[in-house]
């Protein structure tokens, strides 16, 4: 295996992999040599453009399958999750890396929290990752990696009340990391998470004034928000052999914010 392509021959599933941190991760893992199956919820044009770009930039050998494959999938639907796993195995025959990135970010404090918002967030951010891991786990060989995406807000003292439901779902994710790492360790499978701080995605910048953005930057000792690519590089490390003795951990990629 070439050091320039440490994930050569590996197959990765990346949920929510067409935009933001997910897209940066899809690109990074493809650059590291992996076949990437990424999911998207509705924007087929963006997903198709990403797959086309990666398949052009990182072509397969003539007798191989495409390097990148976009799959429309609802992460709250067991039918869709089963179909995703089946499609990946049909195309590449094996799964080595699972990146659980798809999530929604509701903004409601206690007074404004609704049952519908809570259920939607729990289904997308907790149920989906848990049961996709359950479906993928039987196909993972020793040395495989599962990486959940959490948030630094689970430990940041500066968290604001409107992150109540979101932080609760990510707290559940971090407990799944802790427990699943024990469960899958006996099979030589590493389970970890990345907890990004403020990261410059389209979702992050939406509806934020310059004043709000400057206030957020002042909370980060490095004085800036992170980039999706910087978070993707941490995810990439947790997906390869260099992290084979790391499991049950959440790495905070946040510029020393928390």
Secondary structure, 3 states (H helix, E strand, C coil): CCHHHCCCCCEEEECCCCCHHHHHHHHHHHHCCCEEEEEECCCHHHHHHHHHHHHHHCCCCCCCCCCEEEEECCCCCHHHHHHHHHHHHHHHCCCCEEEECCCCCCCCCHHHCCHHHHHHHHHHHHHHHHHHHHHHHCCCCCCCEEEEECCHHHCCCCCCHHHHHHHHHHHHHHHHHHHHHHHHHCCCCEEEEEEECCECCHHHHCCCCHHHHHHHHHCCCCCCCECHHHHHHHHHHHCCHHHCCCCCCEEEECCCCC
